[in-house]
């Protein structure tokens, strides 16, 4: 099974869908912010337009990390910014992040099934593990 290809196809599908006037990344952030009071607090003073643009860029870095087994400079900077010495995004919040993302994919991908879910989880796992690790490590 080619999980990267399954992920890519699903990603293309979710980006084409608009539900109730919201596109994928808008819905994702609504789901993520609603996932816990701690997440809601982290985003209370955030420029969400800027945040969505940054997520799209970091999303690409997560996928590249999976494909190349190499972290790019952008993801290094994101990890540093998110560590406990900066904006303090503790490792457990990445679990909420991925669960919110999968929930949103299920809403936006008409072909969503267990294989699609697994593809998303596998493609993003390397990068999420890196982000969690960098929380306490420089």
N, CA, C and O atoms as a GROMACS GRO file, in nm:
protein
  552
    1UNK      N    1   0.083  -0.119   0.000
    1UNK     CA    2   0.000   0.000   0.000
    1UNK      C    3   0.088   0.125   0.000
    1UNK      O    4   0.183   0.134   0.078
    2UNK      N    5   0.057   0.217  -0.084
    2UNK     CA    6   0.134   0.342  -0.095
    2UNK      C    7   0.064   0.450  -0.013
    2UNK      O    8  -0.021   0.523  -0.064
    3UNK      N    9   0.102   0.460   0.115
    3UNK     CA   10   0.032   0.552   0.204
    3UNK      C   11   0.051   0.698   0.164
    3UNK      O   12  -0.039   0.780   0.183
    4UNK      N   13   0.167   0.731   0.110
    4UNK     CA   14   0.188   0.869   0.067
    4UNK      C   15   0.093   0.905  -0.046
    4UNK      O   16   0.039   1.016  -0.049
    5UNK      N   17   0.070   0.814  -0.139
    5UNK     CA   18  -0.023   0.840  -0.249
    5UNK      C   19  -0.167   0.851  -0.199
    5UNK      O   20  -0.243   0.935  -0.246
    6UNK      N   21  -0.203   0.767  -0.104
    6UNK     CA   22  -0.338   0.773  -0.046
    6UNK      C   23  -0.356   0.906   0.027
    6UNK      O   24  -0.460   0.971   0.014
    7UNK      N   25  -0.254   0.946   0.104
    7UNK     CA   26  -0.258   1.074   0.172
    7UNK      C   27  -0.273   1.188   0.071
    7UNK      O   28  -0.360   1.274   0.086
    8UNK      N   29  -0.188   1.188  -0.032
    8UNK     CA   30  -0.190   1.296  -0.132
    8UNK      C   31  -0.327   1.310  -0.196
    8UNK      O   32  -0.378   1.421  -0.212
    9UNK      N   33  -0.387   1.198  -0.232
    9UNK     CA   34  -0.519   1.201  -0.296
    9UNK      C   35  -0.624   1.256  -0.200
    9UNK      O   36  -0.709   1.336  -0.238
   10UNK      N   37  -0.618   1.213  -0.076
   10UNK     CA   38  -0.712   1.262   0.025
   10UNK      C   39  -0.693   1.410   0.050
   10UNK      O   40  -0.790   1.485   0.060
   11UNK      N   41  -0.569   1.452   0.060
   11UNK     CA   42  -0.538   1.594   0.083
   11UNK      C   43  -0.595   1.681  -0.030
   11UNK      O   44  -0.652   1.787  -0.005
   12UNK      N   45  -0.578   1.635  -0.153
   12UNK     CA   46  -0.635   1.709  -0.266
   12UNK      C   47  -0.788   1.716  -0.256
   12UNK      O   48  -0.847   1.819  -0.286
   13UNK      N   49  -0.850   1.606  -0.213
   13UNK     CA   50  -0.996   1.606  -0.201
   13UNK      C   51  -1.044   1.703  -0.093
   13UNK      O   52  -1.138   1.778  -0.116
   14UNK      N   53  -0.979   1.702   0.024
   14UNK     CA   54  -1.027   1.787   0.133
   14UNK      C   55  -1.011   1.935   0.100
   14UNK      O   56  -1.090   2.018   0.146
   15UNK      N   57  -0.910   1.968   0.022
   15UNK     CA   58  -0.889   2.109  -0.012
   15UNK      C   59  -0.994   2.162  -0.110
   15UNK      O   60  -1.013   2.283  -0.121
   16UNK      N   61  -1.061   2.072  -0.181
   16UNK     CA   62  -1.162   2.114  -0.279
   16UNK      C   63  -1.302   2.131  -0.218
   16UNK      O   64  -1.391   2.187  -0.281
   17UNK      N   65  -1.320   2.083  -0.096
   17UNK     CA   66  -1.454   2.081  -0.036
   17UNK      C   67  -1.477   2.205   0.050
   17UNK      O   68  -1.390   2.251   0.123
   18UNK      N   69  -1.599   2.258   0.037
   18UNK     CA   70  -1.644   2.366   0.125
   18UNK      C   71  -1.773   2.318   0.191
   18UNK      O   72  -1.869   2.281   0.123
   19UNK      N   73  -1.775   2.319   0.323
   19UNK     CA   74  -1.893   2.276   0.398
   19UNK      C   75  -1.941   2.391   0.485
   19UNK      O   76  -1.864   2.448   0.563
   20UNK      N   77  -2.067   2.425   0.469
   20UNK     CA   78  -2.126   2.533   0.549
   20UNK      C   79  -2.041   2.660   0.545
   20UNK      O   80  -2.026   2.728   0.647
   21UNK      N   81  -1.986   2.690   0.427
   21UNK     CA   82  -1.907   2.812   0.410
   21UNK      C   83  -1.766   2.806   0.465
   21UNK      O   84  -1.697   2.908   0.470
   22UNK      N   85  -1.722   2.688   0.505
   22UNK     CA   86  -1.587   2.674   0.562
   22UNK      C   87  -1.505   2.577   0.479
   22UNK      O   88  -1.552   2.472   0.437
   23UNK      N   89  -1.381   2.615   0.458
   23UNK     CA   90  -1.287   2.525   0.392
   23UNK      C   91  -1.212   2.444   0.498
   23UNK      O   92  -1.225   2.469   0.617
   24UNK      N   93  -1.136   2.347   0.452
   24UNK     CA   94  -1.073   2.248   0.539
   24UNK      C   95  -0.996   2.308   0.656
   24UNK      O   96  -1.021   2.272   0.771
   25UNK      N   97  -0.903   2.398   0.628
   25UNK     CA   98  -0.819   2.448   0.737
   25UNK      C   99  -0.897   2.535   0.835
   25UNK      O  100  -0.863   2.540   0.954
   26UNK      N  101  -1.000   2.603   0.788
   26UNK     CA  102  -1.087   2.678   0.879
   26UNK      C  103  -1.158   2.582   0.974
   26UNK      O  104  -1.162   2.604   1.095
   27UNK      N  105  -1.215   2.478   0.917
   27UNK     CA  106  -1.286   2.379   0.998
   27UNK      C  107  -1.191   2.308   1.094
   27UNK      O  108  -1.226   2.283   1.210
   28UNK      N  109  -1.071   2.276   1.046
   28UNK     CA  110  -0.974   2.212   1.134
   28UNK      C  111  -0.947   2.297   1.257
   28UNK      O  112  -0.951   2.248   1.370
   29UNK      N  113  -0.921   2.426   1.236
   29UNK     CA  114  -0.890   2.511   1.350
   29UNK      C  115  -1.010   2.523   1.445
   29UNK      O  116  -0.992   2.526   1.566
   30UNK      N  117  -1.129   2.529   1.391
   30UNK     CA  118  -1.247   2.532   1.479
   30UNK      C  119  -1.253   2.405   1.563
   30UNK      O  120  -1.278   2.410   1.683
   31UNK      N  121  -1.231   2.289   1.498
   31UNK     CA  122  -1.233   2.162   1.571
   31UNK      C  123  -1.121   2.154   1.673
   31UNK      O  124  -1.142   2.108   1.785
   32UNK      N  125  -1.002   2.199   1.636
   32UNK     CA  126  -0.888   2.193   1.727
   32UNK      C  127  -0.908   2.287   1.846
   32UNK      O  128  -0.884   2.247   1.960
   33UNK      N  129  -0.951   2.408   1.821
   33UNK     CA  130  -0.972   2.504   1.930
   33UNK      C  131  -1.082   2.455   2.024
   33UNK      O  132  -1.076   2.479   2.144
   34UNK      N  133  -1.182   2.387   1.970
   34UNK     CA  134  -1.289   2.332   2.052
   34UNK      C  135  -1.248   2.204   2.127
   34UNK      O  136  -1.324   2.155   2.210
   35UNK      N  137  -1.130   2.150   2.098
   35UNK     CA  138  -1.090   2.022   2.157
   35UNK      C  139  -1.054   2.031   2.304
   35UNK      O  140  -1.060   1.930   2.375
   36UNK      N  141  -1.017   2.150   2.353
   36UNK     CA  142  -0.986   2.163   2.496
   36UNK      C  143  -0.974   2.310   2.535
   36UNK      O  144  -0.940   2.395   2.452
   37UNK      N  145  -1.000   2.340   2.661
   37UNK     CA  146  -0.981   2.477   2.709
   37UNK      C  147  -0.835   2.523   2.696
   37UNK      O  148  -0.809   2.640   2.671
   38UNK      N  149  -0.742   2.431   2.712
   38UNK     CA  150  -0.600   2.467   2.699
   38UNK      C  151  -0.568   2.512   2.556
   38UNK      O  152  -0.497   2.611   2.536
   39UNK      N  153  -0.619   2.440   2.458
   39UNK     CA  154  -0.596   2.479   2.319
   39UNK      C  155  -0.664   2.613   2.292
   39UNK      O  156  -0.604   2.702   2.230
   40UNK      N  157  -0.786   2.628   2.338
   40UNK     CA  158  -0.858   2.754   2.320
   40UNK      C  159  -0.778   2.871   2.377
   40UNK      O  160  -0.769   2.977   2.315
   41UNK      N  161  -0.719   2.850   2.493
   41UNK     CA  162  -0.638   2.954   2.557
   41UNK      C  163  -0.514   2.987   2.475
   41UNK      O  164  -0.475   3.103   2.465
   42UNK      N  165  -0.451   2.887   2.416
   42UNK     CA  166  -0.330   2.909   2.335
   42UNK      C  167  -0.359   2.996   2.212
   42UNK      O  168  -0.270   3.065   2.162
   43UNK      N  169  -0.481   2.992   2.164
   43UNK     CA  170  -0.516   3.064   2.042
   43UNK      C  171  -0.593   3.195   2.067
   43UNK      O  172  -0.636   3.259   1.971
   44UNK      N  173  -0.611   3.234   2.192
   44UNK     CA  174  -0.700   3.347   2.221
   44UNK      C  175  -0.657   3.478   2.157
   44UNK      O  176  -0.743   3.560   2.125
   45UNK      N  177  -0.529   3.502   2.137
   45UNK     CA  178  -0.483   3.628   2.077
   45UNK      C  179  -0.415   3.606   1.942
   45UNK      O  180  -0.326   3.682   1.903
   46UNK      N  181  -0.455   3.502   1.872
   46UNK     CA  182  -0.390   3.463   1.748
   46UNK      C  183  -0.460   3.522   1.626
   46UNK      O  184  -0.583   3.522   1.618
   47UNK      N  185  -0.380   3.572   1.533
   47UNK     CA  186  -0.430   3.614   1.403
   47UNK      C  187  -0.453   3.486   1.323
   47UNK      O  188  -0.358   3.426   1.274
   48UNK      N  189  -0.577   3.444   1.308
   48UNK     CA  190  -0.607   3.314   1.250
   48UNK      C  191  -0.579   3.309   1.100
   48UNK      O  192  -0.546   3.202   1.049
   49UNK      N  193  -0.589   3.420   1.029
   49UNK     CA  194  -0.552   3.418   0.886
   49UNK      C  195  -0.404   3.386   0.873
   49UNK      O  196  -0.364   3.303   0.791
   50UNK      N  197  -0.323   3.451   0.951
   50UNK     CA  198  -0.178   3.425   0.950
   50UNK      C  199  -0.150   3.281   0.995
   50UNK      O  200  -0.065   3.213   0.937
   51UNK      N  201  -0.221   3.236   1.097
   51UNK     CA  202  -0.201   3.101   1.150
   51UNK      C  203  -0.231   2.995   1.044
   51UNK      O  204  -0.157   2.897   1.032
   52UNK      N  205  -0.340   3.014   0.967
   52UNK     CA  206  -0.374   2.917   0.862
   52UNK      C  207  -0.265   2.913   0.755
   52UNK      O  208  -0.232   2.805   0.705
   53UNK      N  209  -0.210   3.027   0.720
   53UNK     CA  210  -0.102   3.031   0.621
   53UNK      C  211   0.022   2.957   0.674
   53UNK      O  212   0.088   2.884   0.600
   54UNK      N  213   0.052   2.978   0.801
   54UNK     CA  214   0.169   2.910   0.859
   54UNK      C  215   0.145   2.760   0.867
   54UNK      O  216   0.237   2.681   0.844
   55UNK      N  217   0.022   2.720   0.898
   55UNK     CA  218  -0.009   2.577   0.905
   55UNK      C  219   0.011   2.511   0.769
   55UNK      O  220   0.067   2.402   0.761
   56UNK      N  221  -0.035   2.575   0.664
   56UNK     CA  222  -0.019   2.518   0.530
   56UNK      C  223   0.129   2.496   0.498
   56UNK      O  224   0.166   2.394   0.442
   57UNK      N  225   0.211   2.592   0.535
   57UNK     CA  226   0.355   2.580   0.511
   57UNK      C  227   0.417   2.470   0.597
   57UNK      O  228   0.496   2.390   0.549
   58UNK      N  229   0.381   2.466   0.725
   58UNK     CA  230   0.437   2.363   0.812
   58UNK      C  231   0.382   2.225   0.776
   58UNK      O  232   0.451   2.124   0.795
   59UNK      N  233   0.259   2.220   0.726
   59UNK     CA  234   0.200   2.095   0.682
   59UNK      C  235   0.285   2.034   0.570
   59UNK      O  236   0.313   1.914   0.570
   60UNK      N  237   0.324   2.118   0.478
   60UNK     CA  238   0.412   2.074   0.370
   60UNK      C  239   0.543   2.019   0.427
   60UNK      O  240   0.592   1.916   0.380
   61UNK      N  241   0.599   2.086   0.527
   61UNK     CA  242   0.724   2.039   0.589
   61UNK      C  243   0.706   1.904   0.657
   61UNK      O  244   0.796   1.820   0.653
   62UNK      N  245   0.590   1.882   0.718
   62UNK     CA  246   0.563   1.752   0.780
   62UNK      C  247   0.560   1.641   0.676
   62UNK      O  248   0.611   1.531   0.699
   63UNK      N  249   0.499   1.669   0.562
   63UNK     CA  250   0.490   1.569   0.455
   63UNK      C  251   0.628   1.543   0.396
   63UNK      O  252   0.663   1.428   0.369
   64UNK      N  253   0.705   1.647   0.375
   64UNK     CA  254   0.841   1.631   0.322
   64UNK      C  255   0.926   1.549   0.418
   64UNK      O  256   1.005   1.466   0.375
   65UNK      N  257   0.910   1.573   0.547
   65UNK     CA  258   0.983   1.496   0.648
   65UNK      C  259   0.953   1.347   0.632
   65UNK      O  260   1.044   1.265   0.634
   66UNK      N  261   0.826   1.313   0.616
   66UNK     CA  262   0.788   1.174   0.595
   66UNK      C  263   0.854   1.117   0.468
   66UNK      O  264   0.907   1.006   0.470
   67UNK      N  265   0.848   1.194   0.362
   67UNK     CA  266   0.896   1.145   0.232
   67UNK      C  267   1.048   1.133   0.224
   67UNK      O  268   1.100   1.046   0.155
   68UNK      N  269   1.118   1.221   0.295
   68UNK     CA  270   1.264   1.227   0.282
   68UNK      C  271   1.341   1.180   0.404
   68UNK      O  272   1.462   1.162   0.399
   69UNK      N  273   1.270   1.162   0.516
   69UNK     CA  274   1.335   1.134   0.645
   69UNK      C  275   1.436   1.242   0.681
   69UNK      O  276   1.538   1.215   0.743
   70UNK      N  277   1.405   1.363   0.641
   70UNK     CA  278   1.493   1.477   0.669
   70UNK      C  279   1.407   1.597   0.707
   70UNK      O  280   1.308   1.628   0.640
   71UNK      N  281   1.446   1.663   0.815
   71UNK     CA  282   1.371   1.780   0.860
   71UNK      C  283   1.423   1.904   0.788
   71UNK      O  284   1.544   1.922   0.775
   72UNK      N  285   1.332   1.988   0.742
   72UNK     CA  286   1.375   2.111   0.674
   72UNK      C  287   1.389   2.226   0.774
   72UNK      O  288   1.345   2.215   0.888
   73UNK      N  289   1.449   2.334   0.729
   73UNK     CA  290   1.476   2.449   0.816
   73UNK      C  291   1.347   2.508   0.873
   73UNK      O  292   1.345   2.553   0.987
   74UNK      N  293   1.242   2.509   0.794
   74UNK     CA  294   1.117   2.568   0.841
   74UNK      C  295   1.062   2.490   0.961
   74UNK      O  296   1.021   2.551   1.060
   75UNK      N  297   1.062   2.357   0.953
   75UNK     CA  298   1.010   2.276   1.063
   75UNK      C  299   1.100   2.289   1.186
   75UNK      O  300   1.050   2.286   1.299
   76UNK      N  301   1.229   2.302   1.167
   76UNK     CA  302   1.321   2.326   1.280
   76UNK      C  303   1.280   2.454   1.353
   76UNK      O  304   1.275   2.456   1.476
   77UNK      N  305   1.250   2.559   1.278
   77UNK     CA  306   1.210   2.687   1.338
   77UNK      C  307   1.074   2.675   1.407
   77UNK      O  308   1.054   2.731   1.515
   78UNK      N  309   0.982   2.603   1.346
   78UNK     CA  310   0.850   2.584   1.407
   78UNK      C  311   0.866   2.508   1.539
   78UNK      O  312   0.806   2.546   1.640
   79UNK      N  313   0.946   2.404   1.539
   79UNK     CA  314   0.967   2.326   1.661
   79UNK      C  315   1.030   2.411   1.770
   79UNK      O  316   0.992   2.401   1.887
   80UNK      N  317   1.124   2.494   1.733
   80UNK     CA  318   1.188   2.582   1.833
   80UNK      C  319   1.086   2.681   1.889
   80UNK      O  320   1.082   2.705   2.010
   81UNK      N  321   1.005   2.736   1.803
   81UNK     CA  322   0.904   2.833   1.849
   81UNK      C  323   0.802   2.767   1.941
   81UNK      O  324   0.750   2.831   2.032
   82UNK      N  325   0.771   2.638   1.918
   82UNK     CA  326   0.670   2.568   1.996
   82UNK      C  327   0.726   2.503   2.123
   82UNK      O  328   0.648   2.450   2.202
   83UNK      N  329   0.856   2.505   2.145
   83UNK     CA  330   0.911   2.434   2.261
   83UNK      C  331   0.872   2.502   2.392
   83UNK      O  332   0.811   2.609   2.392
   84UNK      N  333   0.909   2.440   2.503
   84UNK     CA  334   0.860   2.490   2.632
   84UNK      C  335   0.921   2.623   2.671
   84UNK      O  336   0.868   2.692   2.758
   85UNK      N  337   1.030   2.660   2.610
   85UNK     CA  338   1.094   2.789   2.641
   85UNK      C  339   1.031   2.905   2.563
   85UNK      O  340   1.059   3.021   2.593
   86UNK      N  341   0.948   2.875   2.466
   86UNK     CA  342   0.886   2.980   2.384
   86UNK      C  343   0.734   2.979   2.405
   86UNK      O  344   0.687   3.023   2.510
   87UNK      N  345   0.656   2.930   2.309
   87UNK     CA  346   0.511   2.936   2.328
   87UNK      C  347   0.454   2.816   2.402
   87UNK      O  348   0.333   2.807   2.424
   88UNK      N  349   0.540   2.722   2.440
   88UNK     CA  350   0.505   2.614   2.533
   88UNK      C  351   0.387   2.528   2.486
   88UNK      O  352   0.284   2.520   2.553
   89UNK      N  353   0.405   2.465   2.371
   89UNK     CA  354   0.305   2.371   2.320
   89UNK      C  355   0.347   2.232   2.366
   89UNK      O  356   0.428   2.165   2.302
   90UNK      N  357   0.290   2.190   2.477
   90UNK     CA  358   0.331   2.062   2.538
   90UNK      C  359   0.297   1.944   2.447
   90UNK      O  360   0.203   1.952   2.367
   91UNK      N  361   0.372   1.835   2.459
   91UNK     CA  362   0.353   1.721   2.369
   91UNK      C  363   0.210   1.668   2.360
   91UNK      O  364   0.167   1.626   2.253
   92UNK      N  365   0.136   1.668   2.470
   92UNK     CA  366   0.000   1.617   2.468
   92UNK      C  367  -0.093   1.694   2.375
   92UNK      O  368  -0.194   1.639   2.329
   93UNK      N  369  -0.061   1.819   2.348
   93UNK     CA  370  -0.146   1.898   2.259
   93UNK      C  371  -0.136   1.849   2.115
   93UNK      O  372  -0.228   1.869   2.036
   94UNK      N  373  -0.024   1.786   2.080
   94UNK     CA  374  -0.012   1.731   1.945
   94UNK      C  375  -0.106   1.613   1.925
   94UNK      O  376  -0.149   1.586   1.813
   95UNK      N  377  -0.137   1.541   2.034
   95UNK     CA  378  -0.236   1.434   2.024
   95UNK      C  379  -0.374   1.492   1.992
   95UNK      O  380  -0.448   1.438   1.910
   96UNK      N  381  -0.408   1.603   2.058
   96UNK     CA  382  -0.534   1.670   2.027
   96UNK      C  383  -0.532   1.724   1.884
   96UNK      O  384  -0.634   1.722   1.815
   97UNK      N  385  -0.416   1.773   1.842
   97UNK     CA  386  -0.400   1.827   1.707
   97UNK      C  387  -0.430   1.719   1.603
   97UNK      O  388  -0.509   1.741   1.510
   98UNK      N  389  -0.368   1.602   1.619
   98UNK     CA  390  -0.387   1.497   1.518
   98UNK      C  391  -0.530   1.443   1.523
   98UNK      O  392  -0.588   1.414   1.418
   99UNK      N  393  -0.588   1.429   1.642
   99UNK     CA  394  -0.726   1.380   1.650
   99UNK      C  395  -0.823   1.480   1.588
   99UNK      O  396  -0.918   1.440   1.520
  100UNK      N  397  -0.800   1.608   1.609
  100UNK     CA  398  -0.884   1.712   1.547
  100UNK      C  399  -0.868   1.710   1.395
  100UNK      O  400  -0.964   1.728   1.321
  101UNK      N  401  -0.746   1.688   1.351
  101UNK     CA  402  -0.720   1.682   1.208
  101UNK      C  403  -0.792   1.563   1.145
  101UNK      O  404  -0.859   1.578   1.042
  102UNK      N  405  -0.780   1.447   1.205
  102UNK     CA  406  -0.847   1.327   1.152
  102UNK      C  407  -0.998   1.346   1.152
  102UNK      O  408  -1.065   1.308   1.056
  103UNK      N  409  -1.052   1.403   1.257
  103UNK     CA  410  -1.195   1.432   1.262
  103UNK      C  411  -1.236   1.522   1.146
  103UNK      O  412  -1.341   1.500   1.084
  104UNK      N  413  -1.154   1.622   1.116
  104UNK     CA  414  -1.183   1.714   1.006
  104UNK      C  415  -1.169   1.646   0.871
  104UNK      O  416  -1.250   1.669   0.782
  105UNK      N  417  -1.068   1.562   0.856
  105UNK     CA  418  -1.053   1.486   0.730
  105UNK      C  419  -1.177   1.400   0.708
  105UNK      O  420  -1.228   1.393   0.596
  106UNK      N  421  -1.226   1.336   0.813
  106UNK     CA  422  -1.346   1.252   0.801
  106UNK      C  423  -1.466   1.335   0.754
  106UNK      O  424  -1.551   1.285   0.680
  107UNK      N  425  -1.472   1.461   0.796
  107UNK     CA  426  -1.582   1.549   0.753
  107UNK      C  427  -1.567   1.591   0.607
  107UNK      O  428  -1.666   1.604   0.535
  108UNK      N  429  -1.442   1.612   0.562
  108UNK     CA  430  -1.418   1.676   0.432
  108UNK      C  431  -1.381   1.580   0.319
  108UNK      O  432  -1.390   1.618   0.202
  109UNK      N  433  -1.339   1.460   0.350
  109UNK     CA  434  -1.301   1.365   0.244
  109UNK      C  435  -1.416   1.267   0.221
  109UNK      O  436  -1.443   1.184   0.307
  110UNK      N  437  -1.482   1.276   0.107
  110UNK     CA  438  -1.594   1.185   0.081
  110UNK      C  439  -1.550   1.039   0.071
  110UNK      O  440  -1.634   0.948   0.081
  111UNK      N  441  -1.420   1.015   0.051
  111UNK     CA  442  -1.370   0.878   0.041
  111UNK      C  443  -1.303   0.832   0.170
  111UNK      O  444  -1.230   0.733   0.171
  112UNK      N  445  -1.326   0.904   0.279
  112UNK     CA  446  -1.261   0.870   0.406
  112UNK      C  447  -1.299   0.730   0.450
  112UNK      O  448  -1.416   0.692   0.449
  113UNK      N  449  -1.196   0.654   0.490
  113UNK     CA  450  -1.214   0.522   0.549
  113UNK      C  451  -1.091   0.494   0.636
  113UNK      O  452  -1.008   0.582   0.656
  114UNK      N  453  -1.080   0.372   0.687
  114UNK     CA  454  -0.969   0.339   0.776
  114UNK      C  455  -0.834   0.351   0.706
  114UNK      O  456  -0.736   0.390   0.770
  115UNK      N  457  -0.827   0.319   0.579
  115UNK     CA  458  -0.701   0.329   0.506
  115UNK      C  459  -0.658   0.474   0.490
  115UNK      O  460  -0.541   0.507   0.505
  116UNK      N  461  -0.753   0.560   0.460
  116UNK     CA  462  -0.723   0.703   0.449
  116UNK      C  463  -0.677   0.756   0.585
  116UNK      O  464  -0.579   0.829   0.593
  117UNK      N  465  -0.748   0.719   0.689
  117UNK     CA  466  -0.709   0.762   0.823
  117UNK      C  467  -0.567   0.718   0.856
  117UNK      O  468  -0.486   0.796   0.906
  118UNK      N  469  -0.537   0.592   0.829
  118UNK     CA  470  -0.403   0.542   0.857
  118UNK      C  471  -0.298   0.616   0.775
  118UNK      O  472  -0.190   0.646   0.826
  119UNK      N  473  -0.328   0.646   0.651
  119UNK     CA  474  -0.232   0.720   0.567
  119UNK      C  475  -0.202   0.856   0.628
  119UNK      O  476  -0.085   0.894   0.635
  120UNK      N  477  -0.303   0.929   0.671
  120UNK     CA  478  -0.281   1.060   0.734
  120UNK      C  479  -0.196   1.044   0.860
  120UNK      O  480  -0.101   1.120   0.882
  121UNK      N  481  -0.229   0.946   0.942
  121UNK     CA  482  -0.155   0.926   1.067
  121UNK      C  483  -0.008   0.890   1.039
  121UNK      O  484   0.082   0.942   1.105
  122UNK      N  485   0.014   0.802   0.943
  122UNK     CA  486   0.152   0.761   0.913
  122UNK      C  487   0.234   0.875   0.852
  122UNK      O  488   0.349   0.896   0.890
  123UNK      N  489   0.176   0.947   0.758
  123UNK     CA  490   0.249   1.054   0.692
  123UNK      C  491   0.287   1.164   0.792
  123UNK      O  492   0.395   1.222   0.782
  124UNK      N  493   0.201   1.192   0.887
  124UNK     CA  494   0.228   1.300   0.981
  124UNK      C  495   0.303   1.255   1.108
  124UNK      O  496   0.353   1.339   1.183
  125UNK      N  497   0.311   1.125   1.131
  125UNK     CA  498   0.369   1.074   1.256
  125UNK      C  499   0.514   1.115   1.277
  125UNK      O  500   0.552   1.152   1.388
  126UNK      N  501   0.596   1.109   1.175
  126UNK     CA  502   0.738   1.143   1.190
  126UNK      C  503   0.753   1.288   1.235
  126UNK      O  504   0.828   1.317   1.328
  127UNK      N  505   0.683   1.377   1.169
  127UNK     CA  506   0.692   1.519   1.203
  127UNK      C  507   0.635   1.549   1.340
  127UNK      O  508   0.691   1.630   1.414
  128UNK      N  509   0.524   1.486   1.376
  128UNK     CA  510   0.465   1.507   1.508
  128UNK      C  511   0.558   1.455   1.616
  128UNK      O  512   0.573   1.518   1.721
  129UNK      N  513   0.619   1.340   1.593
  129UNK     CA  514   0.716   1.287   1.688
  129UNK      C  515   0.832   1.384   1.706
  129UNK      O  516   0.879   1.406   1.818
  130UNK      N  517   0.878   1.441   1.597
  130UNK     CA  518   0.986   1.540   1.602
  130UNK      C  519   0.944   1.661   1.686
  130UNK      O  520   1.019   1.706   1.772
  131UNK      N  521   0.824   1.712   1.662
  131UNK     CA  522   0.775   1.829   1.737
  131UNK      C  523   0.766   1.797   1.886
  131UNK      O  524   0.805   1.880   1.969
  132UNK      N  525   0.716   1.679   1.920
  132UNK     CA  526   0.708   1.639   2.062
  132UNK      C  527   0.847   1.630   2.124
  132UNK      O  528   0.870   1.678   2.235
  133UNK      N  529   0.938   1.570   2.052
  133UNK     CA  530   1.075   1.553   2.102
  133UNK      C  531   1.141   1.688   2.127
  133UNK      O  532   1.210   1.707   2.228
  134UNK      N  533   1.121   1.782   2.037
  134UNK     CA  534   1.187   1.912   2.047
  134UNK      C  535   1.129   2.000   2.158
  134UNK      O  536   1.185   2.105   2.188
  135UNK      N  537   1.020   1.959   2.218
  135UNK     CA  538   0.962   2.036   2.328
  135UNK      C  539   1.064   2.055   2.441
  135UNK      O  540   1.075   2.164   2.497
  136UNK      N  541   1.136   1.949   2.472
  136UNK     CA  542   1.235   1.954   2.581
  136UNK      C  543   1.380   1.952   2.534
  136UNK      O  544   1.471   1.955   2.617
  137UNK      N  545   1.402   1.949   2.405
  137UNK     CA  546   1.538   1.939   2.352
  137UNK      C  547   1.563   2.052   2.254
  137UNK      O  548   1.476   2.088   2.174
  138UNK      N  549   1.681   2.105   2.260
  138UNK     CA  550   1.715   2.214   2.166
  138UNK      C  551   1.771   2.158   2.042
  138UNK      O  552   1.805   2.234   1.951
   0.00000   0.00000   0.00000
